[in-house]
Amino acid sequence: MLKNKGTASSKILPFVIWLAAVAAVVTLYTQRVNSFTTMGLAVARTQTVSATDSSIIRHIAVKACQPVRKGDVLVMLELGNPMENEYAHSLAEAKKVTARAELERLKSELSAMQEQLSAETTQRQTDENLRCQQLVLDVNRARVSLLENKAALEADRGLLAGLEQEKAVLEELLSKQAVEQYEVQKIRVEHESLAGKVKAEEELLAQTQTDLNQAQERLNQYTASAPTASMEPIRRRLEPFDKAIAVQEKYMEELIAPSYLWTVKAEFDGIVGSIACAEGQAVNADLPILTVTSPAAEYVTVWLDPQQAGLIREKMPVEIIKVIAPRAVFHAEVASMGSAFELLPEQLWKTAGVPQWGRPVRIPVSAEMRLLGNEIVGVHGL
């Protein structure tokens, strides 16, 4: 009896082992069929510095492979063509001269009216209309003086703003020993001189504004008690001056000195990559000048060919295999998938000169993985 049982067990055992081996093979085959292994590209945040218009590079504040912090100055550009900028400056100056000439004309006409009013007042001291005309005339003269001061101040403020910007950049470059001391000293002297002039003009403008407010207040007090009918002849007499001054007030808003300096700063902590241009070089719009790249990749992109595209799913676990030293394997998961096939980057083509297409898949990675931008990695689906 025992012998028969042993014989039966010995016959069944090989069959069980065979079934287990078949199950293992089927499981491994299924896992292999339902997973994928391919190469991907690590992607780091990148800032590409380029001009928005034709420009001249005035300063490059960094060097290749230099670490930078967010907010550091990278490049100072003079936007536009230098000859066109000079023409625009000349045109702005011509407009200012025209505006000042018009203001001088208004002052002369107001002075003539003042003399005429003085003569009439001598003949008829008790005429209240002449009193009102004098008050209105005082307001208009104050408005013209205010415009004169604004014209001078706005022109100098525009120049000062440009000097302040250039001075700040040069001082930062000096701290990095990227410019000579004399360049910074020269701009400091110019800035100090113009800043003092602007301060004096601001004080004069404030006083002129006070004079205008006081003249307007006296006029308001008078007109509050004067008959409306008595004001009409005065308004008609001075209406041309009001309109001319209003035109100049509107025109003055456009007389801000143009500035063409544009400073580009780092948008994040990173490392300067290649620098494609040099100081003093003319560059066209959108021509890359330099790049700044984050020191660690933020995600990996893989492109699955049509045979593998159906194997991927969101939140699918994967292994990221670092193929350059130090070699390592990290775990991650799929975040998102593209909805169309795209052309792979050339460095991922299996055969040089033969383009490949694939479905893009984005896989976030942590900074601890220390993947560099554009680093090729292996990706294995689990």
MITORNU-765557 format. One line per 2 residues: number of its first residue (from 1); their letters; for each residue z, y, x of C-alpha. Coordinates in nm, 2 decimals, m for minus. Layout:
N
NUM	a	Z Y X  ...
! end
This chain:
382
1	ml	0.00 0.00 0.00  0.10 0.25 0.27
3	kn	m0.21 0.14 0.47  m0.43 0.23 0.18
5	kg	m0.27 0.57 0.14  m0.32 0.65 0.51
7	ta	m0.68 0.54 0.48  m0.74 0.77 0.19
9	ss	m0.58 1.07 0.36  m0.79 1.02 0.67
11	ki	m1.10 1.03 0.46  m1.00 1.34 0.26
13	lp	m0.88 1.55 0.56  m1.22 1.60 0.73
15	fv	m1.36 1.71 0.39  m1.08 1.97 0.35
17	iw	m1.14 2.10 0.70  m1.51 2.12 0.62
19	la	m1.44 2.32 0.30  m1.21 2.55 0.49
21	av	m1.47 2.61 0.76  m1.74 2.68 0.49
23	aa	m1.50 2.93 0.31  m1.43 3.11 0.64
25	vv	m1.80 3.13 0.72  m1.88 3.26 0.37
27	tl	m1.60 3.52 0.39  m1.71 3.64 0.73
29	yt	m2.07 3.66 0.62  m1.97 3.85 0.30
31	qr	m1.77 4.10 0.50  m2.05 4.14 0.75
33	vn	m2.30 4.20 0.47  m2.07 4.44 0.29
35	sf	m1.99 4.65 0.60  m2.19 4.86 0.84
37	tt	m2.18 4.95 1.21  m2.38 5.26 1.33
39	mg	m2.36 5.56 1.56  m2.24 5.90 1.44
41	la	m2.21 6.25 1.57  m1.88 6.45 1.61
43	va	m1.91 6.80 1.47  m1.69 7.09 1.58
45	rt	m1.66 7.44 1.43  m1.91 7.67 1.60
47	qt	m1.97 8.04 1.60  m2.31 8.15 1.71
49	vs	m2.32 8.52 1.81  m2.65 8.69 1.73
51	at	m2.76 9.04 1.64  m2.84 9.14 1.28
53	ds	m3.12 9.36 1.40  m3.30 9.44 1.72
55	si	m3.03 9.54 1.97  m2.93 9.62 2.32
57	ir	m2.65 9.42 2.47  m2.40 9.68 2.62
59	hi	m2.12 9.44 2.72  m2.05 9.07 2.74
61	av	m1.68 9.03 2.75  m1.66 8.66 2.83
63	ka	m1.79 8.40 3.07  m1.93 8.05 3.00
65	cq	m1.66 7.78 2.95  m1.39 8.05 2.90
67	pv	m1.12 7.98 2.64  m1.09 8.26 2.38
69	rk	m0.84 8.34 2.11  m0.92 8.45 1.76
71	gd	m1.00 8.83 1.76  m1.10 8.85 2.12
73	vl	m1.40 9.07 2.19  m1.71 8.87 2.28
75	vm	m2.00 9.11 2.28  m2.07 9.48 2.22
77	le	m2.42 9.56 2.09  m2.61 9.88 2.03
79	lg	m2.80 9.81 1.71  m3.16 9.92 1.68
81	np	m3.41 10.04 1.93  m3.26 10.30 2.17
83	me	m3.55 10.54 2.12  m3.51 10.51 1.74
85	ne	m3.14 10.56 1.77  m3.19 10.88 1.98
87	ya	m3.44 11.00 1.72  m3.19 10.93 1.44
89	hs	m2.92 11.12 1.64  m3.16 11.41 1.68
91	la	m3.25 11.41 1.32  m2.88 11.41 1.22
93	ea	m2.82 11.70 1.45  m3.12 11.89 1.30
95	kk	m2.97 11.84 0.95  m2.64 11.97 1.07
97	vt	m2.81 12.28 1.22  m2.99 12.33 0.89
99	ar	m2.67 12.29 0.69  m2.49 12.55 0.91
101	ae	m2.78 12.79 0.87  m2.76 12.76 0.50
103	le	m2.39 12.82 0.50  m2.44 13.13 0.72
105	rl	m2.69 13.25 0.46  m2.44 13.20 0.18
107	ks	m2.17 13.38 0.38  m2.40 13.67 0.44
109	el	m2.49 13.70 0.07  m2.13 13.67 m0.03
111	sa	m2.04 13.94 0.22  m2.31 14.17 0.07
113	mq	m2.17 14.11 m0.27  m1.82 14.18 m0.14
115	eq	m1.94 14.52 m0.01  m2.11 14.59 m0.34
117	ls	m1.80 14.50 m0.53  m1.59 14.72 m0.31
119	ae	m1.82 15.02 m0.38  m1.80 14.95 m0.76
121	tt	m1.42 14.91 m0.74  m1.39 15.25 m0.58
123	qr	m1.58 15.41 m0.87  m1.40 15.22 m1.14
125	qt	m1.06 15.11 m1.03  m0.94 15.00 m1.37
127	de	m1.23 14.76 m1.45  m1.08 14.42 m1.51
129	nl	m1.42 14.25 m1.47  m1.44 14.37 m1.11
131	rc	m1.10 14.22 m1.06  m1.22 13.88 m1.19
133	qq	m1.54 13.90 m0.98  m1.32 13.96 m0.67
135	lv	m1.12 13.64 m0.75  m1.43 13.43 m0.81
137	ld	m1.58 13.57 m0.49  m1.27 13.47 m0.29
139	vn	m1.29 13.12 m0.42  m1.66 13.09 m0.32
141	ra	m1.60 13.23 0.02  m1.32 12.98 0.07
143	rv	m1.55 12.70 m0.04  m1.81 12.81 0.22
145	sl	m1.55 12.83 0.49  m1.43 12.48 0.40
147	le	m1.78 12.34 0.42  m1.83 12.50 0.77
149	nk	m1.51 12.34 0.90  m1.61 12.01 0.74
151	aa	m1.95 12.02 0.90  m1.80 12.06 1.25
153	le	m1.52 11.81 1.19  m1.73 11.53 1.05
155	ad	m1.98 11.55 1.34  m1.70 11.53 1.59
157	rg	m1.52 11.26 1.40  m1.83 11.04 1.41
159	ll	m1.86 11.09 1.79  m1.48 11.02 1.83
161	ag	m1.51 10.70 1.63  m1.78 10.57 1.86
163	le	m1.58 10.67 2.17  m1.27 10.50 2.04
165	qe	m1.46 10.18 1.98  m1.62 10.18 2.32
167	ka	m1.29 10.28 2.49  m1.10 9.99 2.32
169	vl	m1.37 9.74 2.43  m1.38 9.87 2.79
171	ee	m1.00 9.87 2.82  m1.00 9.50 2.71
173	ll	m1.27 9.42 2.95  m1.08 9.60 3.23
175	sk	m0.78 9.38 3.16  m1.00 9.09 3.23
177	qa	m1.16 9.26 3.54  m1.50 9.25 3.37
179	ve	m1.57 9.62 3.43  m1.49 9.88 3.69
181	qy	m1.19 10.12 3.67  m1.42 10.43 3.69
183	ev	m1.61 10.33 3.37  m1.28 10.32 3.17
185	qk	m1.15 10.64 3.33  m1.47 10.82 3.23
187	ir	m1.45 10.72 2.87  m1.08 10.80 2.85
189	ve	m1.15 11.16 2.97  m1.42 11.20 2.71
191	he	m1.21 11.06 2.44  m0.91 11.27 2.52
193	sl	m1.11 11.59 2.52  m1.28 11.52 2.19
195	ag	m0.96 11.40 2.03  m0.80 11.73 2.11
197	kv	m1.09 11.92 1.96  m1.08 11.70 1.64
199	ka	m0.71 11.76 1.60  m0.76 12.14 1.62
201	ee	m1.05 12.12 1.37  m0.83 11.91 1.13
203	el	m0.56 12.17 1.14  m0.81 12.45 1.07
205	la	m0.96 12.24 0.79  m0.61 12.19 0.64
207	qt	m0.55 12.57 0.65  m0.88 12.64 0.49
209	qt	m0.81 12.39 0.21  m0.47 12.57 0.15
211	dl	m0.66 12.91 0.13  m0.90 12.76 m0.12
213	nq	m0.62 12.62 m0.33  m0.44 12.95 m0.34
215	aq	m0.76 13.14 m0.43  m0.83 12.89 m0.71
217	er	m0.48 12.92 m0.84  m0.50 13.30 m0.86
219	ln	m0.83 13.27 m1.04  m0.69 13.02 m1.28
221	qy	m0.39 13.24 m1.36  m0.63 13.53 m1.43
223	ta	m0.87 13.34 m1.65  m0.59 13.19 m1.85
225	sa	m0.51 13.54 m1.99  m0.86 13.70 m1.97
227	pt	m1.09 13.70 m2.28  m1.36 13.43 m2.27
229	as	m1.63 13.69 m2.34  m1.54 13.89 m2.04
231	me	m1.59 13.59 m1.81  m1.95 13.52 m1.91
233	pi	m2.12 13.81 m1.72  m1.92 13.71 m1.41
235	rr	m2.02 13.35 m1.43  m2.39 13.44 m1.47
237	rl	m2.37 13.67 m1.18  m2.22 13.41 m0.95
239	ep	m2.39 13.10 m1.09  m2.66 13.09 m0.81
241	fd	m2.38 13.08 m0.55  m2.20 12.81 m0.73
243	ka	m2.51 12.59 m0.74  m2.60 12.66 m0.38
245	ia	m2.24 12.57 m0.26  m2.24 12.26 m0.48
247	vq	m2.57 12.14 m0.31  m2.42 12.20 0.03
249	ek	m2.10 12.01 m0.07  m2.31 11.71 m0.17
251	ym	m2.53 11.74 0.14  m2.22 11.75 0.37
253	ee	m2.12 11.40 0.25  m2.43 11.27 0.43
255	li	m2.37 11.45 0.76  m2.15 11.18 0.92
257	ap	m2.26 11.11 1.27  m2.43 10.77 1.29
259	sy	m2.28 10.51 1.51  m2.48 10.21 1.63
261	lw	m2.22 10.02 1.83  m2.12 9.68 1.69
263	tv	m1.84 9.47 1.84  m1.85 9.09 1.78
265	ka	m1.51 8.91 1.80  m1.41 8.55 1.81
267	ef	m1.35 8.40 1.46  m1.12 8.13 1.58
269	dg	m0.96 7.98 1.90  m1.23 7.81 2.10
271	iv	m1.42 7.78 2.42  m1.73 7.98 2.51
273	gs	m2.04 7.76 2.55  m2.37 7.87 2.69
275	ia	m2.45 8.24 2.73  m2.82 8.28 2.68
277	ca	m2.85 8.66 2.75  m2.74 8.93 2.99
279	eg	m2.60 9.28 2.97  m2.86 9.54 2.92
281	qa	m3.10 9.29 2.76  m3.29 9.37 2.45
283	vn	m3.26 9.10 2.18  m3.43 9.04 1.85
285	ad	m3.25 8.97 1.52  m3.10 8.62 1.50
287	lp	m3.16 8.54 1.86  m2.85 8.35 1.98
289	il	m2.66 8.54 2.25  m2.37 8.30 2.30
291	tv	m2.17 8.03 2.12  m1.80 7.96 2.07
293	ts	m1.70 7.61 1.99  m1.37 7.47 1.87
295	pa	m1.21 7.24 2.14  m1.18 6.95 1.90
297	ae	m1.42 6.81 1.64  m1.33 6.84 1.27
299	yv	m1.54 6.56 1.13  m1.79 6.29 1.22
301	tv	m2.13 6.26 1.04  m2.32 5.93 1.03
303	wl	m2.66 5.88 0.87  m2.70 5.53 0.71
305	dp	m3.05 5.39 0.69  m3.18 5.27 0.35
307	qq	m3.06 4.91 0.40  m2.70 5.03 0.47
309	ag	m2.68 5.32 0.23  m2.56 5.11 m0.06
311	li	m2.26 4.98 0.13  m2.08 5.31 0.16
313	re	m1.83 5.45 m0.09  m1.58 5.74 m0.10
315	km	m1.24 5.67 0.06  m1.38 5.37 0.23
317	pv	m1.18 5.29 0.55  m1.37 5.30 0.87
319	ei	m1.31 5.27 1.24  m1.41 5.56 1.47
321	ik	m1.50 5.41 1.81  m1.49 5.65 2.11
323	vi	m1.75 5.53 2.35  m1.68 5.77 2.64
325	ap	m1.37 5.75 2.86  m1.10 5.72 2.76
327	ra	m1.23 5.46 2.52  m1.03 5.43 2.19
329	vf	m1.05 5.32 1.83  m0.92 5.54 1.54
331	ha	m0.89 5.47 1.17  m1.03 5.72 0.92
333	ev	m1.19 5.72 0.58  m1.51 5.84 0.42
335	as	m1.46 6.19 0.25  m1.81 6.25 0.10
337	mg	m2.17 6.13 0.10  m2.50 6.32 0.08
339	sa	m2.72 6.29 m0.22  m3.05 6.27 m0.03
341	fe	m3.19 6.12 0.29  m3.20 6.36 0.59
343	ll	m3.37 6.36 0.93  m3.13 6.23 1.20
345	pe	m3.05 6.45 1.50  m3.29 6.35 1.78
347	ql	m3.01 6.21 2.01  m2.94 5.94 1.74
349	wk	m3.30 5.81 1.72  m3.32 5.45 1.83
351	ta	m3.66 5.50 1.98  m3.75 5.82 2.15
353	gv	m4.02 6.01 1.97  m3.98 5.81 1.65
355	pq	m3.79 6.01 1.39  m3.54 5.84 1.17
357	wg	m3.40 5.92 0.83  m3.06 5.83 0.67
359	rp	m2.80 5.92 0.41  m2.54 6.16 0.56
361	vr	m2.18 6.05 0.53  m1.89 6.29 0.63
363	ip	m1.57 6.14 0.78  m1.29 6.39 0.87
365	vs	m1.11 6.33 1.20  m0.79 6.47 1.34
367	ae	m0.76 6.68 1.65  m0.55 6.41 1.81
369	mr	m0.87 6.20 1.85  m0.99 6.47 2.10
371	ll	m1.35 6.43 2.00  m1.58 6.69 2.15
373	gn	m1.85 6.87 1.95  m2.18 6.67 1.95
375	ei	m2.01 6.36 2.10  m2.17 6.04 1.99
377	vg	m1.93 5.78 1.85  m1.95 5.44 1.69
379	vh	m1.85 5.40 1.33  m1.77 5.06 1.17
381	gl	m1.71 5.01 0.80  m1.41 4.80 0.70
! end
